[in-house]
Amino acid sequence: MIQVCLNGPRSAGDGAAVPLSPGAMAESAAGAVAAGAAEVHVHPKTPCGADTLSPRAVAEVVTAIRAVVDVPVGVTTGAWAEPDPGRRVERVRAWTVLPDHASVNWHEPGAELVAAALLERGVGVEAGLWSGTDGPRRFLASPLAPRVLRVLAEVMDTAPATAEESARSLLAELGPAHGISVLLHGEDGGAWPVLGLARRLGLDTRVGLEDVLVLPDGQPALSNAQLVRAARDGADIQWPAPGRRPQSGTGNP
């Protein structure tokens, strides 16, 4: 399964291809699903382009995307969108249109409270377990772990030469992870090497302008659909392509 991550915390400064309005997100989602994406992950935005968990923004984005695609739609609950854990829980409980699932970064303060609020509302939880954090350890000890939809194994190593090794270390740290499905992905310079590893291991993965701004050959991606097609069709993704230097994006916070 390939999930498309439409925008992440990126902004207009990362290029015109990054969708920021509900309409642009819906259009981008439609193209990505047509290209082969089976799910959508999106970051609702304020009018100024900042990530937000506000009920109005979540409702507008989820409704707009569902109007054009018939696949699961998920949103972020990242602490950068609402730093106060209590306020984050309040936002989730106030959502008027529920996404199919939402990601919860387990190393962030209040992660279990946010996950519990989502589960209470019937929203699936994607447990974001970032390499280099205590998220995996905390997740494996959590009573909520067996109840999550999947693990998002997020490799934060953006060095092309070492990202695959970091991914293998993260997977080893997770072990059987309560038998839960694992979606493995990387970021920026590590995105394509980690995606290639996920394909070889038969794991779910994701790609999109949140994770990487360039194609495997180092050329700037013109759309999320183009990235999905590259992920779908690449026999064995390598990074960078022979004879090219990678053009790095800005990365996630």
N, C-alpha and C positions, 0 to 999 in steps of 0.2 A: 504494500500500500504506500502510495506517495501522498503526503499531505502538503498543500501549498501554504506557505506563511507569507501573506500578502505584503506586509509593510513593517511590522515590528515598531520599535521606537524611532525609526528613521524619520527624516523630515524632508522638506523640499530641497534642502541643501544637498541631499544625497542623489538628486536627479529627478527629472520629470516623470520617470517611469514609476516611481513610488506612489501608490494610490493613497490619498489622504482624506478625501470626502467620501460620504456613503455611496454616492453614485459611482465614483471612480473605483472604490473598493468592489462594488458589485460587478462592474464591467470587467475588472481584472480577474475576479473570481470566476466569472463565466468563461473567460478565455482559458484560464488555467484548468478548469474542470473539463472543458472541451479537449484540452491537450493531454488529459490523463490523470489529473489530480482527483483523488477519491474523498478528500476532506479539505476544509478550509480553516485556517487559523488566522485571526485578524486582531489588530489593535485599534479599537475605536479611538477617535481623536476629538479634541476640542476644536473650535473654529481657528485657533491659533496653531494647530498642528501637534499639540502635546497629547500623549496617551492619557486616557481617562476611563474610569469605571462608572461614570454617571449613568443613571438609568435611562435618561433620554438618549445619550449617545449610543449606548449599547443597543437600545431598541431600534434606533434608526439604522444602524449598520447591519444588525442581524436580519431585520425585516427586508432591507434592500437586497442583501445577498440571497436570502431565501426566495425572493421573487424571481431570481434568474437561474438558480441552481437547486438541485434536489439531492444534496449531500450534507453530511453533518457539518455544522458551523461552530467553531470554538473561538473563545476570546481569551485575552490575558487577564491575570489578576496581579501583575507585577507590582512590587512595592514602590517602584519609581512613579507609578500612576497614582498611588495613594499611600504615602509612607506610614500613616498611622494604622496599625492593625485593626483597632476597633472601628475606625472609620471605613476601612476596607470591608469588614464584615457587614456594616450597615449598608454600604453600597450594594453588595451582593443581595442582601435581603430586600432591597428596594427595587431590584430589577423588575420591570413590568413585562419584558419579553425575554424569555430564557434561552440562552444558547444551548446547543446540545452538550457541550463540554467546555471546560475552562482550565487553563494551565495554572498550577500553583507551584511556585519555586520553594522547595522544601527547606532551603537554607535561610529563607527570609523570616524575620520576626512575625509571629502570628500565623504562620503557614497552616498549622493544624486547625486553628479557628476558622480560617477562610475555607479550608477544605471541608470542614464539618458543615459550615453554612451552605456550601454548594450542594453537598450530599443531601442535606435536609430539604433542599428545594428540588431535588431530582436532577441536578446537573452533574454530568460525568466529570470526574477530576483527572486531569493529566498531571502526574507528579513530575515536575521539572527537577531533575537531579543533575546539578552542574558539577563537572569535574573540578577538582581543586577546592571544593567546599565541604562542609560537614553535612550537606544535604543527604547524600546516600546513607550515611550512618544514622541520621535522625529518622529517615524514612523507614529503614529496615526495622527500627525499634518502635515504630508508630502503630498503635492499634487500628489506625485508619488505612494502613497500607494494603490489606487484602481487599479493601472496598474501592480502590481507585480503578479507573477505566484502563489506564496504561501508564507506563513510565516513559517520560521524555528524557532519554539519556543525552545530555547536552555537553558536548566537548568544547571547552573554552579555549583550548590550545589552537591558536590561529596560524601556527607555523606549518607550512605544507609538509615539511620533512618529518615532523614528529606527531602530527595530529592523529594518524592512524594508531600509533603506539599508545597515545593518550586514551584513545577510544577503547582499545583493548583493555587497558588498565581499569577504566571506568566500568566496563562490562564485568570484569573479574571481581571488582569490588561489590557490584550488585548481586553477583551470584544468581541463584534462581529467582530472586526478587518476588517471592510469594507466588511464583507461577504466573505473574502478570505479563501481559504483552509489553514489549519494549520497542519504542521508536527511537532510533539512533540518528543523531544529526550533529553537524559541526557548524562553524561560523567563519565567514570571510575566507582567509587562506586555507583554513582547515575544512571548509564545507565540502568541497568535491572529494578530497581523499576519504573523509569519513562517510560520505554518501556511497562511494564505491565499496567501502568495507561493508556497509549495511547491506548492499545488494548481494555481495558475495556470501554473507552470513544468512541471507534470507530474512532479514529484519525489516520492519516498517521503517520508513525514513521520511524526510521532508525537505523541501527546497522552496525558495522564494526570495524576494528582495529583502525580507527581514534578515535572512542568513547570509546572502551573498549577492553582490551587485554585478558579478561577471560570469561569463560562460566558462566551460572547461578550457577553452583555448585562450582565455584571458581577455576576450573582447567584452565590452560592456553589454549587459543584458538589456534588451529593449522592453521586456515585459515579463511578468510572472509566467505567462504561457510558454515563452521561449525557454525559461529555466526548467519548467516541468518537462517539456519535450526533450531537452538535453538529458535530464535525469532518467526519463523513460527509455530513451533510445541508446544511451551510452552503453556499449558492450562491457567496457571496463574503464571507468573514469580515472584519468590521471591528472595530476595537478603539479606544476603547470604543464600544458601541452609541450611536446618537444620543440625547442627553439623559441619559446615565448616566455616572457616574464609575467608573473601574475600582477594584476592591478587590484590592490586591496581596497575594500570598502571601509566604512567607519566603524563597524562592529556594533554590538549591542552593549547597553550599560550593564 
